[in-house]
Amino acid sequence: MATDIDHGFAYYCYLGSSWIAIILVVQLFIKTCTSFCTKTRHPPSPPALPIIGHLHLLSSRLPSSLKTLASQYGPLMLIRFGSTPIFVVSDAKTAKEILKIHDVDFASKYTLAFGLSRFDVYDGYTFFNAEYGTYWRFMKKLCMTKLFAGTQLDRFIHIREQETLKLLKSLVERSREGKPCDLGEELSVFSSNIICRMAIGKRCMENPNLPIDIREVVGDIMKNAAKFSFNGVFGPLSRFDFLGKGKRLVSATWKYDRLMEQLMKKYEEKVELINGGDEGEKDVMDILMETYKDTNSELKLTRRHIKKFFLEMFFAGVETIATAMQSAITELIQNPTVFTKLREEIHLNVGSDNRLVKESDVPNLPFLQAVVKETLRLSPIGTLRARQCNVDTKINGYGIKAGSRILINAYAIMRDSNTWDKPDEFMPERFLSAKSTDGGNNIDQHPTLDFKGDQDFHYLPFGSGRRACVGASHGLVVTLSTIGMLVQCFDWELKDADKIDTKMTGYSGSRALPLACYPTTRFDPTKA
């Protein structure tokens, strides 16, 4: 028999449920009225599931997954990463709207590492993902006029030449032993050594193990920060570190912080002793620390700004360059006709048995440039470009509110069949003039496209607009000359041809599997 308590409990349950229902109806009414009054049109969006949004439609091959969805829902669509809504752009016309016509409105960026920002020791000190404002403009100017200016890159040419020769010698040794090498790892070490010596060159000379220490600690940070944060996409759950990634990220970052603090103190001690140095010997640390000490600087840098900048410099300058070179060699191995044609061009313009390809040879090697252009079309530096809207605006007739997040899928844009003939095939000839491609072979021609892209935004290897990659010049110098030397000096055979990975994962476009191959020395660089 029901008691008074049972009846009372049922009454309050009914009353509570009624209030919840009324609140939901009122919220729906307000939302509907607001939407009707503002007449805001939202882009198409696939059916979403509660809590997870559209995560069930996405795979680890994220750029490819988004490209597939765009073919059904259009060039501007709304995708929900858990509780986080993001507008995804998949065609050149819409990218032009954001990166050129409304460039200032979308000049801010956001981090794609969902849920990990609260575990970032340097949160708020970023340059690469900074909001468009005074600090970002100051650092962009510093990058373009001092840190990565042409004159500064010219000063580092001896570093690039020395590290390239070390890489080639290592591969020659592998060839003599008849052992396979993980070319991706070799290229990663090579890129890391160059970045370390550019950044803190004098300290590297004093401590040869320093690049190894930095590579290990930065690699640990990247491993944790680059992973897709499961809890981060679910809004309120981001405060919990279910998988322990946040704790590991904080621990690795503090280890890096201690290492960088030691380097900065050594710099300060050295300045006190010698009161500066030769302008021609300055590395990136010298320039940043001088700015930090400059009382007349238009913006005051902090030690955390400098540490975060170096961390982002390692992020952007190591794996991206290594991945681009690995992608180029992968394509060349799979396309022996292209490989042979490139080697013939090198033989004709440089020679095959007297000297190595130099950076100064690159302008005279148009097919080498075309090979790298085509590589970056298929495997761009950063397949997904993040932007954040600063003001309420409209794109393609759809309302985009201030604070909205945008993701530009460069992978989809540069494989658009409306622009590119046979978009998924590796055909460097498309970047050459018709008369230099044996009649053109019925390939669509894009000879006027350079590495900066085009005005119609069909080609975006390094991004575009205000937030284009500030290190593009360095990346190209290293990639072009190194690929030329790897083709000139070695024949390549895959260890497991059936396991070769040609698809990109995550946001940056890294490859899931290593490139294991046998190098066979054709021209010994030690005898050049």
C-alpha positions in Angstrom: 0.0 0.0 0.0 1.3 3.4 -0.9 2.3 5.6 2.0 2.1 9.4 2.3 5.8 9.6 1.7 5.4 7.7 -1.6 2.7 10.1 -2.7 4.8 13.1 -1.6 7.8 11.8 -3.5 5.7 11.2 -6.6 4.2 14.7 -6.3 7.6 16.4 -6.1 8.9 14.3 -9.0 6.0 15.4 -11.1 6.4 19.0 -10.1 10.2 18.9 -10.8 9.6 17.3 -14.2 7.0 19.9 -15.1 9.3 22.8 -14.3 12.1 21.2 -16.3 9.7 20.7 -19.3 8.5 24.4 -19.0 12.1 25.7 -18.9 13.1 23.6 -21.9 10.0 24.8 -23.8 10.7 28.5 -22.9 14.4 28.1 -24.0 13.3 26.6 -27.3 10.8 29.4 -27.8 13.4 32.0 -27.1 15.9 30.4 -29.4 13.4 30.1 -32.1 12.2 33.7 -31.8 15.8 34.9 -31.7 16.7 32.9 -34.8 13.6 34.2 -36.5 14.3 37.8 -35.6 17.9 37.8 -36.6 17.3 35.6 -39.6 20.7 34.0 -39.1 21.3 31.2 -41.6 23.7 28.4 -40.5 25.7 26.3 -42.9 24.6 22.7 -43.6 25.5 20.2 -40.9 25.3 16.4 -40.7 22.9 14.9 -38.1 24.7 15.0 -34.8 24.5 12.7 -31.8 24.1 13.9 -28.2 27.3 14.6 -26.4 29.8 13.4 -29.1 28.4 15.6 -31.9 29.9 14.4 -35.2 32.9 12.5 -33.8 31.4 9.3 -35.0 31.8 10.5 -38.6 35.5 11.4 -38.2 38.5 9.1 -38.4 42.2 9.5 -37.6 42.5 10.6 -41.2 40.8 13.8 -40.2 41.5 15.9 -43.4 40.2 13.1 -45.6 37.1 12.6 -43.4 36.2 16.3 -43.6 36.7 16.3 -47.3 34.3 13.4 -47.7 31.7 15.2 -45.6 32.2 18.4 -47.6 31.3 16.5 -50.8 27.9 15.9 -49.3 27.3 19.0 -47.2 29.1 21.7 -49.1 32.2 23.9 -49.0 31.1 25.5 -45.7 29.6 23.2 -43.1 29.2 23.1 -39.4 30.9 20.2 -37.6 30.6 19.6 -33.9 33.7 18.1 -32.2 31.8 17.0 -29.1 30.5 20.2 -27.6 32.7 22.4 -29.8 31.1 23.7 -33.0 33.6 24.5 -35.9 32.9 25.9 -39.3 34.9 23.8 -41.9 35.9 25.4 -45.2 36.7 23.1 -48.1 36.9 25.1 -51.3 39.1 27.9 -52.6 36.3 30.5 -53.0 35.3 30.3 -49.4 38.9 30.3 -48.3 39.5 33.5 -50.2 36.5 35.1 -48.4 38.2 34.3 -45.0 41.9 34.7 -45.9 41.7 37.8 -48.1 38.3 39.6 -48.2 37.7 39.3 -44.5 41.3 38.7 -43.5 41.3 41.1 -40.5 38.0 39.6 -39.2 39.6 36.2 -39.1 43.1 37.2 -38.2 43.0 35.4 -34.8 43.8 31.7 -34.2 42.9 29.1 -31.7 44.6 25.9 -30.6 43.4 22.6 -32.0 44.6 20.6 -28.9 41.1 20.4 -27.3 41.1 20.5 -23.5 44.9 20.8 -23.1 45.1 24.6 -22.9 44.4 24.5 -19.2 47.5 22.2 -18.8 49.7 24.5 -20.9 52.3 26.1 -18.6 52.7 28.9 -21.1 49.0 29.5 -21.8 48.6 33.1 -22.9 52.1 33.5 -24.1 51.8 32.0 -27.5 52.8 33.7 -30.7 51.7 31.1 -33.3 48.2 30.9 -31.9 47.9 34.4 -30.4 44.9 36.6 -30.9 45.3 39.3 -33.5 46.6 42.2 -31.5 49.7 44.2 -30.3 51.8 41.2 -29.2 51.2 39.2 -32.4 51.9 42.2 -34.6 55.1 42.9 -32.7 56.4 39.4 -33.0 55.4 39.1 -36.6 57.4 42.2 -37.4 60.4 40.8 -35.4 60.2 37.5 -37.3 60.1 39.1 -40.7 62.8 41.8 -40.1 65.2 39.9 -37.9 64.5 36.3 -36.8 63.7 34.8 -40.2 64.7 37.6 -42.6 66.6 36.7 -45.7 69.9 38.1 -44.4 69.5 36.0 -41.2 68.8 32.8 -43.1 71.9 33.5 -45.2 74.0 33.6 -42.0 72.8 30.1 -41.2 73.9 28.5 -44.6 77.0 26.9 -43.1 74.8 25.3 -40.4 72.5 23.8 -43.1 75.5 22.6 -45.2 77.2 20.9 -42.2 74.0 19.2 -41.0 73.1 18.0 -44.5 76.6 16.5 -44.8 76.1 14.7 -41.5 72.8 13.3 -42.7 74.3 12.1 -46.0 77.2 10.4 -44.2 74.8 8.6 -41.9 72.9 7.3 -44.9 76.1 6.2 -46.6 77.0 4.2 -43.5 73.6 2.5 -43.6 74.2 1.7 -47.2 77.6 0.1 -46.5 76.0 -2.0 -43.7 73.1 -3.0 -46.0 70.7 -2.1 -43.2 67.3 -0.3 -43.6 66.8 3.1 -42.1 63.8 4.9 -40.8 64.1 7.8 -43.1 61.5 9.8 -41.2 63.5 9.6 -38.0 66.7 10.5 -39.8 65.1 13.5 -41.3 63.6 14.5 -38.0 67.0 14.4 -36.3 68.4 16.4 -39.2 65.7 19.1 -39.0 66.0 19.2 -35.2 69.7 19.8 -35.3 69.3 22.7 -37.8 66.6 24.3 -35.7 68.6 23.9 -32.5 71.7 25.5 -34.0 69.7 28.3 -35.5 68.0 29.0 -32.2 70.9 28.5 -29.8 73.9 27.8 -32.0 76.6 29.0 -29.6 75.3 26.8 -26.7 75.2 23.8 -29.1 78.9 24.3 -29.8 79.6 24.4 -26.0 77.5 21.3 -25.3 77.1 18.8 -28.3 74.5 16.9 -26.4 72.2 19.9 -26.1 70.3 19.3 -29.3 69.6 15.7 -28.2 68.3 16.9 -24.8 66.1 19.5 -26.4 64.8 17.0 -29.0 63.9 14.5 -26.3 62.0 16.9 -24.1 60.3 18.8 -26.9 59.3 15.4 -28.4 57.8 14.4 -25.1 55.7 17.6 -25.1 54.7 17.1 -28.7 53.6 13.5 -28.1 51.2 14.6 -25.3 50.0 17.9 -26.8 49.4 16.6 -30.3 47.1 13.7 -29.2 43.4 14.2 -29.6 42.2 15.1 -26.2 39.1 12.9 -25.6 37.8 14.8 -22.6 38.5 18.2 -24.0 35.8 18.1 -26.7 33.1 17.6 -24.1 33.0 21.0 -22.6 32.6 20.7 -18.8 34.5 17.4 -18.7 37.7 19.2 -19.9 38.4 20.1 -16.2 39.1 16.4 -15.6 42.3 14.7 -16.8 40.9 11.2 -17.3 43.8 9.9 -19.4 46.6 11.7 -17.6 47.7 13.5 -20.7 47.5 16.9 -19.0 49.7 15.8 -16.1 52.3 14.3 -18.4 52.2 17.5 -20.5 52.8 19.7 -17.5 55.7 17.5 -16.3 57.4 17.6 -19.7 56.9 21.3 -20.1 58.5 22.1 -16.7 61.4 20.0 -17.7 61.8 22.0 -20.8 61.4 25.2 -18.8 64.3 24.4 -16.5 66.5 23.6 -19.6 65.6 26.9 -21.3 66.1 28.9 -18.0 69.6 27.5 -17.8 70.4 28.6 -21.4 68.9 32.1 -20.8 71.0 32.6 -17.6 74.2 31.5 -19.5 73.3 34.1 -22.1 73.0 36.8 -19.5 76.3 35.8 -17.9 78.0 35.9 -21.2 76.7 39.4 -22.0 77.9 40.7 -18.7 81.4 39.4 -19.5 81.8 40.4 -23.2 79.1 43.1 -23.5 77.6 41.8 -26.7 79.0 40.1 -29.8 79.4 40.2 -33.5 76.2 40.9 -35.3 77.0 38.2 -37.9 77.2 35.6 -35.2 73.9 36.2 -33.5 71.4 33.3 -33.3 67.7 33.5 -32.5 68.3 33.4 -28.7 70.7 36.4 -29.0 68.1 38.4 -30.8 65.2 37.6 -28.5 67.3 38.1 -25.3 68.4 41.5 -26.7 64.8 42.4 -27.2 64.0 41.2 -23.7 66.7 43.4 -22.3 65.9 46.4 -24.4 64.2 49.0 -22.2 63.2 51.0 -25.3 61.5 48.1 -27.0 57.9 49.0 -28.1 56.7 45.8 -26.3 58.2 44.2 -23.2 58.9 40.5 -23.7 58.9 38.2 -20.7 61.0 35.1 -20.2 57.8 33.0 -20.7 57.2 34.7 -24.0 60.7 33.6 -25.2 60.4 30.0 -23.9 57.0 29.6 -25.5 58.3 31.0 -28.8 61.2 28.5 -28.9 58.9 25.7 -28.1 56.6 26.7 -31.0 59.6 27.2 -33.2 60.6 23.6 -32.5 57.1 22.4 -33.1 56.7 24.2 -36.4 60.3 23.8 -37.7 61.1 20.1 -37.0 58.3 17.7 -37.7 56.8 19.8 -40.5 60.0 20.0 -42.5 60.8 16.4 -41.8 57.3 15.3 -42.9 57.5 17.3 -46.1 60.8 15.7 -47.1 59.6 12.2 -46.2 56.5 12.8 -48.3 58.6 13.9 -51.3 60.9 10.8 -51.1 57.8 8.5 -50.6 56.2 9.9 -53.8 59.5 9.7 -55.7 60.1 6.0 -54.7 56.5 5.2 -55.8 57.0 7.1 -59.1 60.3 5.9 -60.6 59.8 7.8 -63.8 59.6 11.1 -61.9 62.6 10.0 -59.9 64.6 9.4 -63.0 63.6 12.6 -64.6 64.6 14.6 -61.5 68.0 12.9 -61.4 68.6 13.6 -65.0 67.9 17.3 -64.4 70.4 17.3 -61.6 73.0 15.6 -63.7 72.5 18.1 -66.5 72.7 21.2 -64.3 75.0 20.1 -61.5 76.8 17.0 -62.6 76.7 13.5 -61.1 80.2 12.8 -59.9 81.9 16.1 -59.1 79.9 18.1 -56.5 76.7 18.1 -54.4 73.6 20.0 -55.1 73.8 23.4 -53.5 71.1 25.9 -52.4 72.3 28.2 -55.2 71.5 25.5 -57.8 67.8 25.4 -56.9 66.7 28.3 -59.2 68.2 26.3 -62.1 66.3 23.1 -61.2 62.6 23.8 -62.2 61.6 20.1 -62.1 63.0 19.8 -58.5 60.8 22.8 -57.6 57.8 21.2 -59.3 58.4 18.0 -57.4 58.3 19.8 -54.0 55.3 22.0 -55.1 53.4 18.8 -56.0 54.4 17.2 -52.7 53.1 20.2 -50.8 49.9 20.1 -52.8 49.2 16.5 -51.8 50.8 16.8 -48.3 50.6 20.5 -47.2 52.4 21.9 -44.2 49.5 21.8 -41.8 46.5 20.3 -43.6 44.0 22.1 -41.4 44.3 25.8 -40.7 42.6 27.3 -37.7 41.1 30.7 -37.6 38.8 32.5 -35.1 36.2 35.2 -36.1 36.7 38.5 -34.3 33.4 40.1 -35.3 29.9 39.1 -36.4 30.1 38.6 -40.2 28.7 36.6 -43.1 30.4 34.1 -45.3 28.6 32.6 -48.3 25.4 34.2 -46.9 25.7 32.3 -43.6 26.0 34.1 -40.3 29.3 33.7 -38.4 29.3 35.2 -34.9 32.3 36.7 -33.1 34.3 34.0 -31.4 33.3 31.3 -33.9 36.0 28.8 -34.8 37.0 28.1 -38.4 38.9 25.2 -39.9 40.3 25.6 -43.4 40.9 22.2 -45.0 43.9 22.8 -47.2 44.0 19.1 -48.0 40.5 19.3 -49.6 41.2 22.6 -51.4 44.4 21.3 -53.1 42.6 18.0 -54.1 39.6 19.7 -55.6 38.7 18.1 -58.9 37.2 21.4 -60.1 40.7 22.9 -60.0 43.1 20.0 -60.4 43.2 17.4 -63.1 43.6 13.9 -61.5 43.9 15.6 -58.1 45.0 12.5 -56.1 47.8 11.6 -58.5 51.4 12.8 -58.1 52.2 14.8 -61.3 54.9 17.5 -60.9 54.6 18.4 -64.5 51.4 20.3 -63.8 53.6 23.1 -62.3 55.8 23.4 -65.4 55.2 25.3 -68.6 53.7 23.2 -71.4 56.8 23.2 -73.6 58.9 21.8 -70.7 56.6 18.8 -70.1 57.0 16.9 -73.3 53.9 18.3 -74.8 52.0 18.6 -71.6 50.6 15.0 -71.6 47.1 16.5 -71.3 47.9 17.7 -67.7 46.3 20.9 -66.5 49.1 23.5 -66.3 49.8 25.8 -63.3 53.2 27.2 -64.2 52.7 30.5 -62.6 52.0 29.1 -59.1 54.9 29.7 -56.7 55.2 28.4 -53.1 53.4 31.4 -51.7 50.2 30.3 -53.4 47.9 32.1 -55.8 45.4 34.9 -55.6 42.5 32.5 -56.1 43.6 30.4 -53.1 43.7 27.1 -55.0 47.2 26.5 -53.8 47.9 27.0 -50.0 51.1 25.0 -49.1 52.0 27.4 -46.3 48.7 29.2 -45.6 47.9 32.7 -46.7 47.1 36.1 -45.4 48.4 37.7 -42.2 48.8 34.3 -40.5 50.8 32.6 -43.3 53.7 30.5 -42.0 56.6 32.9 -41.0 59.2 30.1 -41.4 58.2 29.2 -45.0 61.4 30.5 -46.5 63.6 28.5 -44.1 61.4 25.3 -44.7 61.7 25.7 -48.5 65.5 26.2 -48.5 66.1 23.1 -46.4 63.5 20.9 -48.3 64.5 21.8 -51.8 68.3 21.3 -51.5 68.0 18.2 -49.3 65.6 16.4 -51.7 68.0 17.3 -54.5 70.9 15.7 -52.6 69.0 12.6 -51.5 68.1 11.9 -55.2 71.6 12.7 -56.4 73.4 10.5 -53.9 71.2 7.5 -53.4 68.9 4.9 -55.0 66.1 3.9 -52.7 64.3 0.6 -52.0 61.4 0.2 -49.7 61.7 -2.4 -47.0 58.0 -3.2 -46.9 56.4 -1.7 -50.0 53.0 -3.0 -49.0 53.1 -1.1 -45.7 54.0 2.3 -47.1 51.8 5.0 -45.6 50.6 7.6 -48.1 47.7 9.1 -46.0 47.9 11.8 -43.4 46.6 11.7 -39.8 45.5 14.3 -37.3 45.6 18.0 -37.8 49.2 18.5 -39.0 49.2 15.8 -41.6 51.8 13.5 -40.1 52.1 9.9 -41.3 51.1 7.1 -39.0 53.8 4.6 -40.3 57.6 5.1 -40.6 59.3 5.1 -44.0 61.7 2.1 -43.7 63.9 1.9 -46.8 67.3 0.8 -48.0 69.6 3.5 -49.3 72.2 2.5 -51.9 75.0 4.9 -52.4 75.3 6.2 -56.0 77.4 9.2 -55.4 79.5 9.3 -52.2 79.1 12.9 -50.7 82.3 12.4 -48.6 84.3 12.4 -51.9 82.6 15.5 -53.4 
